[in-house]
């Protein structure tokens, strides 16, 4: 005897758990009410959960919710609940006279046991009773059978006229499929063509061909099955390195479309993993007006200094961002994150459309470019926090400690900006200064640095040399950048490749200066270049490979 059917609606599952310990007379009463409710349900209507509980038990829940259940889904839940209740009541089979066994009902409707199980999920009521030997069995009452026949007449008529393919038809399917395979069609494409010829379902033909190829020593199609988890990860890593999809497919021995589908699915999985970080601090719905302001496009995409001395000089030279500009950029940053988060939630689990993923990734790059300018505007505040806590110029602590301090304060300021709500008013400086001061105190304790009033006097002033390097802060201010941005070395390689390729990459990733002023999707870039997205994607991959190769070559030349 199979296990009891699973209940999927939380309210009905809780109800079944509460009722299974009820007295037998109460279980029989609730069973009758459940079966009567199933007769009254319209598959096309929706029903409140508290209404269902009331119809089954006669009691209204203390808390009335607004959760609705679709009628068709409710029928399946009620059929499962009826079986749970009858099993708990331990009804003897003699108490259900005239009932039909599963085999008898299959014979009556000319269907298989598997089809009968599908009907039970569509609301065919059954009871689990106790047979003469004491073992449980499933039966169907005459009333339940007649009710299902009246409600699902069309489905039962189709099932009763269904005929299985005989051996001659199966052989014809294989012959036709072999001819289609010789023209280069895949198994799925061939199944579609053959199904139109013989007048049977596409899936029926596809399963026949798959079974033939699995059991035959001479399979018709070179189908190697779905990609394994290891192959999926390999395909994604290769895509991240701008390797051509055809080369990836050849390496894995899979069709190119399969590799492209898997890559899109893996990109979507990465975005789902990043969703909590993208949502962190969001408290409003997308504001499309905020995205369309000029401050969301103008003056963004500039790189950050890669020398510590230059970063300090920039921190002392940056002027205060006007309040109207700061608020507009903060609103655009929030809007882009919210739009990306909403789009991620809507992505299907499988069969993701690549342009949909590209739109999300582009929005996240755009958001990072805007945030970089907000962080840049706070560099003077970070430097002042360091120097006020130290009691002297920042350079005095040395390059190693200063790098650690700047990194910690910049991380704290990024969190403060993420959680800043531009709709409530107020400047970003206030939360940034609070977070930076807290981070600075922690760094001084960790590095055992004392303020100047407690330090030994008379030490020579240190100077930060030009060889002290730092990472470009604009490429590491958002949690998601590691997964949606190109190789961090790409920007350095733009000067070594041909101008057309360099401009393509600037437009694609929003590296200033560009006319677009923001990152572009492949579709937007193709429209701008009057080309096709497929061709632009191929040019993008080639440009990335050339730029990175140029960076490696220049590094090797300097090393030699």
C-alpha positions in Angstrom: 0.0 0.0 0.0 1.5 3.4 -1.0 1.9 6.1 1.6 -0.9 8.6 2.1 -0.9 11.4 -0.5 1.0 14.6 0.4 -0.9 17.7 1.3 0.6 20.9 -0.2 -1.7 23.7 1.2 -0.4 24.6 4.7 -3.9 25.3 6.1 -5.2 21.9 5.0 -2.1 20.1 6.1 -2.4 21.6 9.6 -6.1 20.7 9.6 -5.3 17.0 8.8 -2.7 16.9 11.6 -5.3 18.3 14.1 -8.1 15.9 13.1 -6.2 12.7 13.0 -6.5 12.3 16.8 -10.2 13.2 16.8 -12.8 10.6 17.8 -14.0 8.2 15.1 -17.5 9.7 14.9 -16.0 13.2 14.4 -13.6 11.9 11.7 -16.6 10.3 9.8 -18.6 13.5 10.1 -15.6 15.6 8.8 -15.1 13.0 6.0 -18.7 13.4 4.8 -18.3 17.2 4.9 -15.0 17.0 2.9 -16.7 14.9 0.2 -19.7 17.2 0.1 -17.4 20.2 -0.3 -15.6 18.5 -3.2 -18.9 18.1 -5.0 -19.7 21.9 -4.5 -16.3 23.2 -5.7 -16.1 25.0 -9.0 -12.6 24.4 -10.6 -12.6 27.9 -12.1 -13.2 29.8 -8.8 -11.0 30.6 -5.9 -11.8 29.9 -2.3 -10.6 31.4 1.0 -8.6 29.0 3.3 -10.8 29.8 6.3 -13.9 29.0 4.3 -12.5 25.5 3.5 -11.7 24.9 7.2 -15.3 26.0 8.2 -16.9 23.7 5.6 -14.9 20.7 6.8 -15.0 21.2 10.6 -18.0 23.5 11.1 -15.8 26.0 13.0 -14.5 29.3 11.8 -10.8 30.0 12.5 -10.0 32.6 15.1 -7.8 34.5 12.6 -9.4 35.1 9.2 -6.8 35.3 6.5 -7.0 36.4 2.9 -5.2 33.5 1.3 -7.0 32.0 -1.6 -6.9 28.5 -3.1 -7.7 27.8 -6.8 -10.7 25.6 -7.3 -8.8 23.0 -9.3 -6.0 22.8 -6.8 -8.5 22.6 -3.9 -10.1 19.5 -5.5 -6.8 17.7 -5.4 -6.3 18.8 -1.7 -9.8 17.6 -0.7 -9.2 14.2 -2.3 -6.0 13.8 -0.3 -7.6 15.1 2.9 -10.5 12.6 2.5 -8.0 9.7 2.3 -6.2 11.0 5.4 -9.4 11.2 7.3 -10.7 7.8 6.3 -7.3 6.2 7.1 -7.5 7.7 10.6 -11.1 6.5 11.1 -10.1 2.9 10.2 -13.3 2.3 8.2 -14.0 -1.4 7.4 -14.6 -2.2 3.8 -18.1 -3.6 4.6 -19.1 0.0 5.6 -18.6 1.2 2.0 -21.0 -1.1 0.0 -20.8 -0.9 -3.8 -17.4 0.6 -3.8 -15.0 0.0 -6.7 -11.3 -1.1 -6.4 -8.7 0.7 -8.5 -8.5 -2.2 -11.0 -12.3 -2.2 -11.4 -12.3 1.6 -12.0 -9.5 1.3 -14.5 -11.5 -1.3 -16.4 -14.6 0.8 -16.3 -12.8 3.9 -17.7 -10.3 1.9 -19.9 -7.3 3.7 -18.3 -4.1 2.7 -16.7 -3.3 2.8 -12.9 -0.9 5.7 -13.6 -3.7 7.7 -15.3 -6.0 6.9 -12.3 -3.4 8.4 -10.0 -3.4 11.6 -12.1 -7.2 11.7 -11.8 -7.0 11.5 -8.0 -4.9 14.7 -8.1 -7.7 16.3 -10.1 -10.2 15.6 -7.4 -11.2 11.9 -7.8 -12.3 11.1 -4.2 -11.1 7.8 -2.6 -11.3 6.2 0.8 -8.6 4.2 2.6 -10.4 1.3 4.3 -9.5 -1.8 6.2 -9.9 -5.0 4.2 -10.9 -8.5 5.6 -7.3 -9.4 6.3 -6.8 -6.2 8.2 -4.6 -4.6 5.6 -5.6 -1.1 4.3 -6.8 -0.7 0.7 -8.1 2.2 -1.5 -11.6 2.1 -2.8 -13.9 4.6 -4.7 -17.5 5.1 -3.7 -20.2 5.1 -6.4 -21.1 8.7 -5.6 -17.4 9.9 -6.0 -17.1 8.0 -9.4 -20.3 9.5 -10.8 -19.4 13.0 -9.6 -16.0 12.8 -11.3 -17.6 11.4 -14.5 -20.0 14.4 -14.6 -17.2 16.9 -14.0 -14.4 15.4 -16.3 -16.5 14.0 -19.1 -14.1 15.3 -21.9 -11.0 13.9 -20.2 -12.5 10.5 -19.7 -13.8 10.3 -23.3 -10.3 11.1 -24.6 -8.7 8.5 -22.3 -11.2 5.8 -23.3 -10.5 6.3 -27.0 -6.7 6.3 -26.6 -4.9 3.4 -28.4 -1.4 2.4 -27.9 1.1 2.3 -30.8 1.4 -1.2 -32.2 4.8 -2.7 -33.3 4.3 -1.7 -37.0 3.7 1.9 -36.0 6.7 1.9 -33.7 8.9 0.5 -36.5 7.6 3.2 -38.8 8.5 5.9 -36.2 12.0 4.6 -36.0 12.4 4.5 -39.8 11.1 8.0 -40.3 13.3 9.3 -37.4 16.4 7.7 -39.0 15.6 9.5 -42.2 15.2 12.8 -40.3 18.5 12.2 -38.5 20.3 11.9 -41.8 19.3 15.5 -42.5 21.0 16.7 -39.3 18.0 17.0 -37.1 18.3 16.3 -33.4 16.1 13.8 -31.6 13.6 16.4 -30.5 13.4 18.0 -33.9 13.0 14.6 -35.6 10.3 13.6 -33.1 8.3 16.8 -33.9 8.4 16.0 -37.7 7.5 12.3 -37.2 4.6 13.2 -34.9 3.1 15.3 -37.6 3.3 12.5 -40.1 1.8 9.7 -37.9 -0.7 11.9 -36.1 0.5 11.2 -32.6 1.8 13.4 -29.8 5.3 14.9 -29.9 6.2 13.6 -26.5 5.0 10.1 -27.3 7.2 9.9 -30.3 10.2 11.5 -28.4 9.9 8.8 -25.7 9.8 6.0 -28.2 13.0 7.3 -29.9 14.8 7.8 -26.6 13.9 4.3 -25.4 15.1 2.9 -28.8 18.4 4.7 -28.6 19.0 3.6 -24.9 18.3 0.0 -25.7 19.8 -0.3 -29.2 23.4 -1.1 -30.1 22.9 1.2 -33.1 21.3 4.4 -31.7 19.9 6.8 -34.2 20.9 10.0 -32.5 24.1 11.0 -30.7 22.3 12.2 -27.6 24.5 12.0 -24.5 22.0 13.2 -21.9 21.9 16.3 -19.8 25.0 18.0 -18.5 26.3 16.9 -15.1 26.8 19.4 -12.3 30.5 19.3 -13.0 30.0 20.0 -16.7 27.5 22.8 -15.9 30.0 24.5 -13.6 32.8 24.1 -16.3 30.6 25.6 -18.9 29.8 28.6 -16.7 33.5 29.2 -15.8 34.5 28.9 -19.5 31.8 31.5 -20.4 33.1 33.8 -17.7 36.5 33.6 -19.5 34.9 34.6 -22.8 35.6 31.2 -24.4 33.4 30.7 -27.5 30.3 28.6 -26.9 31.2 26.3 -29.8 34.5 25.5 -28.2 32.9 24.8 -24.9 30.3 22.5 -26.6 33.1 20.6 -28.4 35.1 20.2 -25.2 32.0 18.7 -23.4 30.7 16.8 -26.4 27.4 18.5 -26.2 25.3 20.5 -28.6 26.0 24.2 -28.6 22.3 25.2 -27.8 22.5 22.9 -24.7 25.6 24.6 -23.5 24.1 28.1 -24.0 20.9 27.1 -22.1 23.0 25.7 -19.2 25.1 28.8 -19.1 22.0 31.0 -18.8 20.6 28.8 -16.1 23.9 29.0 -14.1 24.0 32.7 -14.5 20.5 32.9 -13.1 21.6 30.6 -10.1 24.4 33.0 -9.4 22.0 36.0 -9.3 19.6 34.1 -7.0 22.6 33.5 -4.6 23.3 37.3 -4.7 19.7 38.3 -4.1 20.0 38.8 -0.3 22.9 41.2 -0.8 21.1 43.1 -3.6 18.0 43.5 -1.4 20.0 44.5 1.7 18.7 47.9 2.9 15.9 48.2 0.2 12.7 49.5 1.6 10.8 50.7 -1.5 9.6 49.6 -4.9 11.5 50.5 -8.1 11.5 54.2 -8.9 11.9 54.3 -12.7 11.9 58.1 -12.7 15.0 57.9 -10.5 16.8 55.8 -13.1 16.0 58.2 -15.9 17.5 61.3 -14.4 20.7 62.8 -15.9 22.7 62.2 -12.7 22.1 58.4 -13.2 24.0 58.6 -16.5 26.4 61.6 -16.5 29.7 61.6 -14.8 29.8 57.9 -13.9 32.1 55.1 -14.9 35.4 56.8 -14.0 38.0 54.4 -12.6 39.6 54.8 -9.2 43.3 55.4 -8.4 45.6 52.3 -8.3 48.4 54.1 -6.4 48.0 54.7 -2.7 49.5 58.2 -3.0 47.0 59.1 -5.8 44.1 57.8 -3.6 45.2 60.1 -0.8 45.5 63.0 -3.2 42.0 62.3 -4.6 40.6 62.2 -1.0 42.0 65.6 -0.3 40.9 67.1 -3.7 37.3 65.8 -4.0 34.6 68.5 -3.5 31.3 68.1 -1.8 28.6 66.6 -4.1 25.6 69.0 -4.4 22.6 67.7 -2.4 20.3 67.5 -5.5 22.9 65.4 -7.4 23.5 63.1 -4.4 19.8 62.5 -3.8 19.2 61.7 -7.5 22.1 59.3 -7.6 21.0 57.6 -4.4 17.5 57.2 -5.7 18.8 55.8 -9.0 21.0 53.3 -7.1 18.0 52.1 -5.0 15.8 51.9 -8.1 18.3 49.8 -10.1 18.8 47.4 -7.2 15.1 47.0 -6.7 14.5 46.5 -10.4 17.2 43.8 -10.5 15.9 42.1 -7.4 12.3 42.0 -8.8 13.6 40.6 -12.1 15.6 37.9 -10.3 12.5 36.7 -8.4 10.6 36.3 -11.7 13.3 34.2 -13.4 12.2 30.6 -14.0 14.1 27.7 -12.4 15.0 26.3 -15.8 15.0 27.5 -19.4 16.1 31.0 -18.5 16.2 33.5 -21.4 19.7 34.9 -21.8 18.6 38.5 -22.5 16.6 38.5 -19.2 19.8 37.6 -17.3 21.8 40.1 -19.3 19.4 42.9 -18.4 19.7 42.1 -14.7 23.5 41.9 -14.8 23.7 45.2 -16.7 21.4 46.9 -14.1 23.7 45.7 -11.4 26.8 47.1 -13.2 25.0 50.3 -13.7 24.1 50.5 -10.0 27.8 49.8 -9.1 28.9 52.7 -11.3 26.5 55.1 -9.5 27.5 53.8 -6.1 31.2 54.4 -7.0 30.5 58.1 -7.4 28.7 58.2 -4.1 31.7 56.5 -2.4 34.1 58.9 -4.2 32.2 61.8 -2.8 32.8 60.5 0.8 36.6 59.9 0.5 37.3 63.3 2.2 35.2 62.2 5.2 37.0 58.9 5.4 40.4 60.5 5.4 39.3 63.1 8.0 38.1 60.3 10.2 41.4 58.6 10.0 43.4 61.7 10.7 41.2 62.9 13.5 41.4 59.6 15.3 45.2 59.4 14.8 45.8 63.0 15.7 48.2 63.4 12.7 48.5 63.0 9.0 47.4 59.6 7.7 50.8 59.0 6.0 52.5 58.7 9.4 51.2 55.2 10.1 52.9 53.8 6.9 51.5 52.3 3.7 50.5 48.8 5.1 48.4 50.1 8.0 47.0 52.9 6.0 45.8 50.5 3.3 44.1 48.4 5.9 42.4 51.4 7.5 41.2 52.8 4.1 39.8 49.3 3.2 37.9 48.9 6.5 36.5 52.5 6.4 35.5 52.1 2.7 33.7 48.8 3.5 31.8 50.5 6.3 30.8 53.4 4.1 29.5 51.0 1.4 27.3 49.4 4.0 26.0 52.8 5.2 25.2 53.8 1.6 23.4 50.6 0.9 21.1 51.2 3.9 20.6 54.9 3.3 17.1 55.7 2.3 17.0 58.8 0.0 13.2 59.1 0.2 13.5 60.1 3.9 15.8 63.0 3.3 19.2 63.7 4.8 22.7 63.5 3.4 24.8 60.4 3.1 27.7 61.9 5.0 25.9 61.4 8.4 25.6 57.6 8.3 29.0 57.3 6.5 30.8 59.3 9.2 29.2 57.2 12.0 30.1 53.9 10.3 33.6 55.1 9.5 34.3 56.3 13.0 33.2 53.0 14.4 35.3 51.1 11.9 38.3 53.3 12.7 38.1 52.6 16.4 38.1 48.9 15.7 41.1 49.1 13.4 43.1 51.1 15.9 42.5 48.4 18.5 43.3 45.7 16.1 46.5 47.3 14.8 47.5 48.5 18.3 47.8 52.1 17.2 47.7 54.9 19.8 46.6 58.5 19.1 49.3 61.1 18.9 48.7 62.3 22.5 49.9 58.8 23.6 52.5 58.2 21.0 56.2 58.8 21.3 57.2 62.2 19.9 60.1 62.9 17.6 59.4 60.4 14.9 60.3 61.3 11.3 57.4 62.0 9.0 56.7 59.2 6.5 56.1 59.6 2.9 54.0 57.2 0.8 56.0 56.2 -2.3 54.6 56.1 -5.8 55.1 52.3 -5.9 52.6 51.6 -3.2 49.6 50.0 -5.0 45.9 49.7 -4.1 43.0 48.1 -5.9 40.6 50.2 -8.0 37.9 50.8 -5.4 35.2 51.3 -8.1 35.4 47.6 -8.9 35.0 46.3 -5.4 32.3 48.3 -3.7 29.3 46.0 -4.3 29.0 42.4 -3.2 27.8 41.3 -6.7 30.7 42.8 -8.7 32.9 39.7 -8.4 30.2 37.7 -10.3 28.8 40.3 -12.8 31.8 42.4 -13.7 34.5 41.4 -16.2 38.1 40.6 -15.3 39.5 43.5 -13.2 42.5 43.6 -15.6 40.2 44.3 -18.6 40.3 48.1 -18.2 44.1 48.2 -18.4 44.0 46.3 -21.6 41.8 48.7 -23.5 44.7 50.9 -24.5 46.4 47.9 -26.2 43.6 46.8 -28.5 42.1 48.3 -31.6 39.9 51.4 -31.0 36.7 49.8 -32.2 37.0 46.9 -29.8 38.0 49.3 -26.9 34.9 51.4 -27.6 32.7 48.3 -27.7 33.9 47.3 -24.2 33.5 50.8 -22.8 29.9 50.9 -24.0 29.2 47.4 -22.8 30.5 47.8 -19.3 30.0 51.5 -18.7 33.7 52.5 -18.6 33.9 56.3 -19.0 34.0 58.2 -21.2 31.1 57.0 -23.4 28.2 58.7 -25.1 25.7 56.3 -23.5 26.9 57.2 -20.0 26.0 53.8 -18.6 26.5 50.1 -19.2 24.5 48.6 -22.1 22.9 45.2 -22.6 23.8 43.2 -25.7 20.5 44.1 -27.3 21.0 47.8 -26.6 24.6 47.6 -27.9 23.5 45.7 -31.0 20.8 48.4 -31.7 23.4 51.1 -31.3 25.8 49.4 -33.7 23.0 48.4 -36.1 24.0 44.7 -35.8 22.7 41.5 -34.3 23.2 40.6 -30.6 24.8 37.3 -31.7 27.4 39.2 -33.7 28.0 41.7 -30.9 28.4 39.0 -28.4 31.0 37.3 -30.5 32.9 40.6 -31.0 32.7 41.3 -27.2 34.3 37.9 -26.4 37.0 38.5 -28.9 37.7 42.0 -27.6 37.9 40.7 -24.0 40.3 37.9 -24.9 42.5 40.4 -26.9 42.6 42.9 -24.1 43.5 40.3 -21.4 46.1 38.8 -23.7 47.6 42.3 -24.2 47.8 42.8 -20.4 49.5 39.5 -19.9 52.0 40.3 -22.7 52.8 43.7 -21.3 53.4 42.3 -17.8 55.7 39.6 -19.2 57.6 42.3 -21.1 58.1 44.4 -18.0 59.2 41.3 -16.1 61.8 40.5 -18.6 
